[in-house]
Amino acid sequence: MTVFATGGHWCLSWPVARPKRGSFQKEGVKLLPNRRLRARAALVEIKPSIRDSSAASQIVDGVDRANDLQAEAKAMARSSNAPVYIPDMLAAKYSVQPITVLKRSVDILVSLGSFGLKLLLDQRNGVLDQKRRLRAVELRQEFTRLGPTFVKLGQALSTRPDICPPEYLEELSELQDALPTFPDAEAFSCIERELGLPLDSIYSSISPSPIAAASLGQVYKAQLRYSRQVVAVKVQRPGIEEAIGLDFYLIRGLGFLINNYVDIITTDVVALLDEFARRVYQELNYVQEGQNARRFKKLYADKEDVFVPDIFWDYTSAKVLTMEWVDGLKLNEQDAIESQGLKVLDLVNTGIQCSLRQLLEYGYFHADPHPGNLLATPEGKLAFLDFGMMSETPEEARFAIIGHVVHMVNRDYEAMARDYYALDFLSPDVDVSPIVPALRNFFDDALNSTVSELNFKTIVDGLGAVLYRYPFNVPAYYALILRSLTVLEGLALYADPNFKVLAASYPYFAKRLLTDPNPYLRDALVELLFKDGKFRWNRLENLLVQGKKDRDFSANDALQPVLKLLLGPDGEELRTLVIKEAIRVTEAVVVTTVVDTYNFIPELMRTLIFSANATGPLMMGDTELQSMIELREQVYRIWGLLQSSENFDPLLLQPVLQVLQQPEARSLGGRVIGGITQRLAARLLQQVLRTPATGSTAS
């Protein structure tokens, strides 16, 4: 029995026993013998009998979760024969089919070769611009004809305005969901075969033709019979496994040739191809895609501006996926989106922030975020679709990437070079010192470039030109990270060519650097804030300003990791630096307060009190005094940033006081007080003796 809510009342539905023989008709649903099915009886409206609505809600939620898990288990059983990428099996299969392999190879070479020849002739004849639209149409048609592998390539190119001219972008964007369809009869037959139910027993209505066609399947709009829920039904293309398998067999052979004979490419191309192929094969299992969607929703749909549709497991199998229908517009439909009162850049920012969480917080990310998979809903939410291609970032790499970006922004090229160890790009025995000048030469120019010049592809290409001499080995999953980042970057550039992708991302990095207790990030924070024994207050202020732009920033979260690092067993060197800086700040506050008080006193009283001393109560140069005032104001601004952060409460200092009661903290406080006392005593003695100050005492 299933319990669920509808129209403010509790409703029950239960399965009807299947007849042993024959067939019969009930409510327009034909039940056939020898089929596994579950027919629903009419819903019976009843009143809630549980006084405590909260308890009732918990009971219903528990029943729903149990039913959902049971339905998912049955869907997994239906997908037990889903294809899996096994290179050796593909090699064994196609090595004995030389004619098939030769025909496909010739087909690809002739198709792409003839297109390249046309471009070359257009360039030589001076008509390259005039025929750009024609060639864009031809390229889209060739990619479509060559099949799913090349369709995915076109999808990636359609989001890169920095690579493709507008005509190509417009044509290739049609590859997202305007591909040729296959016969509806085959699709409907597949649904019945996969789910073991007649079509009219599942849906009360279904569109007579697909509303979208993608590289691996096509989508219908339908209404479930038992709940009246509007859903999207994705049905896999017939013969797709055969087509993809042959392409990957050929491409993998090309990868072996590159590994063996192309010395300038040090990355294992075959490993990269295998990783990509495994992801594509996972897309052929729609139950796996449904599980990906559920995990993605649990991790990232907690934000009010991110939407992930639900999966209906009862009507999902390896080749059929039934999910909640989403009304929305693709992100590259800028005019249509803004006509609804929405801002494309706000949605792009949402996508960037969500993707940063995917890549660097939980490590589970959507590896195919092209415009057809990202929709703007009428409510202003960003809806993620199509969870077939997902990947994961190892935990250590997540922290290394954050540190690497911070080092890049701050032009700390020595630290950037060392990051390649943590990123597993280089083995620990490789000397990175020769890499530092190459990084400096490239990034000093790149960081001053416009956004159209500074993008992920430019960085990768520019570094490749100078770093290929070193034994870099990029892990396979980084190819999917790069693909995901470049697609998102392309969407940002499509919305606004002047959009600063790095600027939009940096608040997240600043927040993580300030709040994350991971040792790698704590070390990166210390390296950023301290240089040559001095604390760089401007860097801390900049981090707080940027970090506060992230909606999840918390002053409490920013405080605890720093204290743990400061009072830890390995923090003696840091404690020495902090003591020195605390003394300097306290002196600046005390001295500038005395000067402010002196200036506030009326001139007549100043003459009487200080015996007409023209230099005031303290003897110091204007430069030293100005430096102290600037330091005090900067510290006050930083404190103000902390106070103005969301959920700031003075009680958050209570754990700090408990920490300060530890022996290490008491010793630290004593050293600070002692240093301040000595510093002020020396300055007081200087005033008594009236010895002119010869330089700054701030160090």
N, C-alpha and C positions, 0 to 999 in steps of 0.2 A: 504494500500500500504506500502511496506517495502523498505527502501533505505539502501544500503550498498555498501562498496568499494570492488572492485576486479580488479586486474591487472592495477592499476593506474587510473581507470575510475570509475565514478559513475554509479551504476546499479540499476534498478528498478525491483521489482517482485510484482505480485499482485495475490490475490486468484481468482480462476475461480469459477463461479457459479456452485452449485451442481445441477445436473438434478433432476427433480421431480420424474421421474419414469424410470424404466429400468436400463440398465448399458451400459457403453461404455468404449472403450480403448483409452488412449491418452498417447503417449510417453512411452509405456510399463507399464503404471500404470492402473490397473483395478479399476474403481470406482463402488462400489456396492450400491444398494439402501439401505435406512434405516441405513446408517453409517454416523457418524460425521467425516468429512474429510476436508482437505484443500489442494487442488492441486495447484501446482505452474506452471505458464506459463513460456515460455522460457525467458531467461534474455536478455534484450535489452541494448546494449552498447550505451552510450551517453557521450558527452563531458561535463566537468564541466562548468556550466553557471554562477557560482558565482566567482567573481574576488578575493574576499578575501578568501583564502583557509582556514584560521583559522576560519572564520565565518561558512564556509561550513562544516568544521569538527565538529564544535559545533552543527550545525543543525543535521548532521548525527548521532552524539552521542546521541542527545536528542531523535531522532526518535528510535534509537536502544534501548535506556533505556526504553522508553515507550512500545515498542513491547515486550521487555524482561519481564517487569512487568506484561503485559497482559498475556503472555504465562505462567508465573509462577502462576498467579491466576487460570488459567485453569487447570494447573497441580495439584494445591491444591484441586480443585473441584473433580478431578479424584481420589484423595487419601482420600476422606471424610470417607471411610469405613475402613481405615487402623486400625490394632489392637492396643489396648492400654493395658498396664499392670494394671490390677485391681485385687489384691489378693483375695478379697472376691468373685469375679466372678469365679476365678479359683477354689477356695475352694468349691463353690456351684456346679461347674461343675463336679469335680473329686470326691467329697465326695459320689456321687451316682454311681460311677464307680469303686467299690472295686476290681473287677477282673483286670481291666486295670492297676490300681495303683499297685496291688500286682505283676503282671507280670513284670512291669517295675522295681520295687524295687528289685525283685529277679534277674533280668537281670543284673542290675548294681552291686549288691553284688557278684554274681557269677563271673562276668567278672573281677572285680578288685581284689576280694579275691583270685581267682585262680592265677592271675598274681603275687600277693604278696607272695603266697605260693611257686611259682616257684623260686622267688628270694631267699626266705629263704632256700630252698633245695639246690640251687646253692651255697649259702654261706657255708652251712654245709658240702657240698661235695668238697669245695675248687675249684669250677669251675666258680666262679662269673665273673672273668675277661674274661675267655675263651668264655663264652656264652653271653657276654655283647651285641654284635651286634644282636644276635638272639633275646634277650629279648627286645632290642630297637625296632626292627621291630614288635614284638608282641604287645608292648605297643602302637605304632602308629596305628596298625590295630584295637586294642581294642578301642582306643579313636575315631577312624573313625567310627567304628560300633556303638558305643554308641551315636553318633550324635553330633549336634552343640554345646551343652553345654560343652562336654568333648573335642571337637575339640578346643574350645577357651582356655581351660586349657592347652592343648598341645602346642598351639601357644605361650602362655606365657612362658612355660618351655623351648621352643626351643631357647629362647634368653638369657638363664641363664647358661653360661659356668661354673659359680662358684657353680652351683647346680647339673647339669647333666654332665655326661661324654661325650666326643666328639661323640661317637656312637649314643647316645640318641639325641644330638643336631642335627646331620645330619638327622636322621630319622624323628624327630618331626618337623623339618623345612619344611618337605614336606606337613605338614598340612596347611601351609600358602596359597598355591594356587594349590596343586596337589591332591585334594580330588576327590572321585568318582563323576562322572557327572550324571545328570539325562537326559532322552531322549531329543534330540534336537527338536523333533516334539512338545513335551510339552512346551519347551521354546518358540518356534516360535508361538505356539498357544496363549501362555500367552501374548506375545508382541501385537499380533493383538487384543486380547480381551481387554487388558488394554488401548491401544491407540486408538482403534476403527478404525484402518486402516489396509489394506492389507500390508503384509510385503514388497512387491516390490514397494509400493508407498512411503515407508519411506527410504529404503536403496537401493542404486544401486548395492551394493554387501554386503554380510555378510558371515563370515566364516562358513563353513558347520558344524563345531564342535567347542565347546568352547576352548578358548586358556588358560583358568584358571578356576578353581573351588574352591570356598571358602566355609566357613561354612554355610552361609545363601543363597548363590546363585552362579551362574556361569557367566563367562564373554565371550562375543563374540567381535571380531573385525569387524567393518563394515565401510561403506562409505555412508554418507547421500546423498540422491538423489538430493536434491535441491541446496546444496552448495559444494558437493564433499569433504566435511570435513571428515577426518578419525576420527572415534569415537570408544569408548569402550561402549558396551551395557551390562549392568548387569541385569540378570533376576533372580528373587527369586525362591528358591526351592519350589516345591509343598509340601503342608502339613507341612511346617516349623513351623507355628504358633502352631499347635497341639503338635508337638514334644517338643518345648521349653516350652510351657505352662505346660505340665505334669512334666518335669524335675524341673521347678521352684516350682511347687506345692510340690514335694517331698523334695527338698532342703530346702524350707521354713519350712516344718514340722520338719526337722532336726534342723533348727535354733531355733525353739521354745524349743526343748529338750535341746539344749546347753544353752540357756538363763536361763532355769529353774533349770538345774541340774549340770552344770559345773561352779563352783564358781570361778575358776582361770581366767576365761574369763569374764571381766567386761564390755566389749563393747557389745552394742546391735547388736547381730549377725543378727537378723531378719531385722533390719533397713538397715544394710549393704547389705544384700541380695536383699531387695526391691529396693535399689538404683541401684544396678547392673542390676537387672531384668528390671527396667524401661529403662535403657540405651540400653539393648539388644532389647527390644520391639521397641524402637525408630529406631533401625537399620532395622526393618521390614517395615518402611515407607520410601521409597526411595525419596519421595519429601522432607521429613524432612532432609534427608541426603544431598540432593542438596542445601537446604537452609543453612545447616551447612557449606558446602563447600564454598558457596558464602560469608558467614560471615567470615570464616577463611581466605579466600583470601583477603578480604578487610583489615583485621587486620594485617596479617603477610606476605603477598606476596609482600610487598613494598620493601623487601630486594632483592638485585640482585641475591642472591644465593638460594632463596626459590621459588619454582614453585608450583602452584595450578591449576589444570585443570578447564576449563569452563564447565558449565552445559547447556545442550540443553533442555529447558523446554518443547518445543513442543512435545518432544518424551520421556517424563518422567512421571511416575505415581507412585502409591504406590509400585508396584512390578517390575517396569522397570525403569532403570536409564541409560540415555544416556549422556556421558561426553566426553570431549576431550581426544584423545588417547595420551598416554605418552610413548615414547621409553626410556627405562632405565634398569638398573640392580639393583637387591636387594642389600642392604648394606652388607649382609653377603657373597656376592660373591666377596671376596676380590681380588683374582687373576684376575678375569675378569675385575674388575673396574680399577685396577692398570695397566692392559695391555692397557687401553685406555689413559694412561698418567694422571690419576686422583689419588688422595690420599684419602684412606678411612678415615683416621683420620681427614682430613679437612672436609669431609662430616659429620662425627660424631660430630665434633665440631659445625658445622652449625646446626645440629639437636639439640644439647644440648642448644645452645644459643637461637634458636627459641622456644624450649620448656620452657626455663626460662621465655621468654617473655609471652608465653601462660599462664603459671602458675601464674606469679607474676606481670605482667604488666597490661594485660587486663583481666586475670582471666578466659579466655575461652580457653579450651585446648583439644587437641586430646587425647582421653583416650585409644586408641588402636594402638600405634605406633610400631607394630611388623615389621620385615624386609619386609614382603610382601606389606606393606603400605608405605614404604620409599624407593624410587628409586633414583639412581644416573643417571642423564641424561648425554648424550654425551657432553653437554656444561659445565658440572661440577656443575649443580644445584642439590639441594635436592628437589625431588618432593614428596609431601604428597598426599596420596590417601586414599579412604575409610573413609568417615566422618560420619559414622553411629553412632559411640559411642563417644560422646562429653560430657564435663562436665564443670562446672564453679567453680571458687574459690572466696568466698566472699572477698570484698575489705579489710576488717579488717584483715582477715587471711593472705592475701598476704603480708602486711607489717610485720605482726608478724613472718611469715616464714623467711623473709629477716633478721630481727633482730635476730632470733633464730640461723640462720646459722652463722652470724657474731659473735654472742656470743660463739658459739661452737668452731669456728676457734681460737678465742682469749681466750678460756678456762675460760670464765666468767660464772661459773656454777650457781652462785646466780641469774644472769640475765636470764640464761636459764630456771631455775625453775620458775621464774616469768612469762616467756613467755607462760607457759601453761595456764595461765588465759586468755591472749589475744587470744590464739589459741582455746579457748573454750574446752580444754581437762579437765579442772578442774573448779569447781565452786569457786567463790571468797572466800567462807568461809573455804576452805581447806588450811591447813598450809603446805607450800612447803619446809620449812626448813629441814625436814628429807630427802627430795629428793636430796638435794645438795650433800651430801657425796656419794650417789649412782651414781649420774652423774659424779662426780670427779673420782671415782674408775674405772668406765667404760671407759670414754673418755680419761683419761690420757694414758690408754693402747691403745685404738682404734686409736687415732690420730697419734700414732707412728707406726701403722701397715702398711703392704703393701696393695696395692689396692685390691688384691684378698681377703684380710681379712676385709678391711674397705669398706663396701658397705651398701646400704640402708637396705637390709635384715638383715645383721649382726647387724646393729644399732638397728633395731626394735626388733630383737630377744634378743639381749643383754639387752636392757632396759626392755623388758617384764619380764625378769627373776628377776629383782629387783624392778620393779615398780607395779607389779600386786597387791601388798598389798594396793595400794592407789586407791581411787575412780575415776579412769580415765574413760572418756566416749568419745571415738573418734567419731567425726561426720561422717556420712555415706559417704559423698563425698570424705573423705580423703582416703578411700580404692582405689578409682580410681586414685587419685594423686599418691599414693604409687605404684600402678600398672604401671602407665605411667613412673615414675622415674626408677623403677627397669627394665623395658623393655629397656629404653634408656641406662641405665648402662650396661645391658647385651650386647647391640650392641657395646658399647665402649670396653668392655672386650673382645668381639669376635675379634675386630680389633687389639687390643693390650692389652695383659694381664697386662702390666705395666702402662696402661693409667690412669692418675690421674683425676678422674671425678670431685672431689672437686676442684682441681686446675683449671680445665677448666671452672668451674662454677663461681669461686670467682671473676673474673673481673666484671661480671655482678652485683654481689652483692655489690662490692666496688663502682661501678658507681652509683647504686641506692642509696647507703648510702650517697654518697657525693652530689648528685644532687637532690634527691627527697625532696620536701618541706613538706611531710607528718609529722605531729608532732611526731608520734611514731618513725619514722626513724631519725628525728632530735635529739630526746632524746637519741636514741641508739648511734648516732654519738658522742654526747657530752660525754656519758659514756665511749665510746671507747677512746676518745682523752684525757680526763682529768682523772687523778687518784691521790688521796691524795693531791689535790690542785696544781698539776703540769701538765703541758702540755706535752704529749708524742709525740714529733716530729717524732719519728721513726714510730709510727702508722700512722700518716698522710702521711708520705712519702710512706709507704707501700701501703696505700689505693690509692694514686695517681698513683703509678707504676702499680698496678693491674687495676685500673679503666681505665687508658689510653689504656690498651689492648682491651677494648671494643670499637668497632668502633663508637659508638654513644656518647662517652664521650665528654663533652664540658666544658672548664674552666669557661665560663660564667654561665652555669647551676650549676656548683659547688660553685660559689661565692654567688649567690643571696640567697639561703636558709640559709646559715650561717649568712649573714648580718641581715636577717629578724629575725632570732632567737636571735642574739646578741642585737639588738635594740628593741626587743619586750617588752611588759609590764612585762613579767615574766622572763626577762633575767638579772636581777640585779646580781644574784650570778655568772652567767657566765661572765658578764661584769667585775666583780672584778677579776676573774681568768685571763681574757684576758688582763686587764690592767697590772697585775703583770707580765704576760709573755711578753707583749710588751715592758715593761721597761727592762726586762732581756735581750731580744733580741737586743734592741737598744744599751744597754750598751756593749754587746758583740761585736757588729759591730763597735762602736766607739773606744773601747779600742783596739781591734785587728787591726783596721786600723791605729791607732797611733803606735802600735808596728811594723806593717809592714813598715810604713813610716820611723820609726827610723832605722830599719834594712836596709832600702834602702840607707840611707845616708852613704857616705864614712866614713871610720873609723876616719880619721883625723878631718873631720868636726864634727863628733859626739863628739870627745874629746874636741874640742873648745866650742861647744854649751852646752854640758851637763857636762862640767868640769870633764871629764874622769870618769863619773859615770858608774861603771861596771855593775850595775843592769839595766841600761837603763832608759827610761823616766818614767816608772811606776814600783812601787814596788809591786810585787805579786809572788806567788809561781808558779812553773812550772805546777802543776796540775790544778790550777785555770785557767791559761792562755790556757792550752790545751783544757780544757772544753769549754772555750769561743770560741776558734777556731773551734772546732767541731760543736758547736751550730750554728755559723755563716755559716759554709759550708753546714750544713744540711738545713738551711733556704734558702740559695742560690740554692741548688739542688731542693728544692720544688718549688721555683719561676721558675726555669728552666723547671720543668715538666709542670707547668701551661702555660708558654710561648710556649712550643713545642706542646701543644695540638692542635687538629684540629680546624681551624677557629678562632684561637686566634687573637684578635685585641685589641690594647691598648684602643680603644674607648669603650670597654666593661666596663671600669672603670668609664665612665661618669655617668651611673645610680648610681654607688657607691658614687660618689661625691655628687649627689643629695640627697642620703640617709644620707650622713654625715652632711648635712646642717640642719637636724632635730635637735630639742633641745636635745634629748637624745644623739645623736651622738656628738654634740658640747661639751656637758658635758663630754662624754667619752674621746674625744680628749684632752680636758683640763686636765683631770686627768692623762692621759698618759704623756703629756708634763711635767706636774708638777712632776710626779714621776721620769721621766728621769733626769730632772734638779737637783732634790735633790740627786739622785744617783751619777751623775757625779760630783756635787759639793762636796759631801762627799769624793769621790775618789781623787779629786784635792786637797782638804784640807789634806788628808792623805799623798799625795806626798810632799806637802809643809812642813808639819811637819816631813816628813821622818819617819813615824811610820811604822815599818815592818808589813806586812799583816800576820795575824795569821791563816786565813782560807778563804774559798771561800765566796764571797759575793753574789754569784748567788744562788738564792732561788726561 
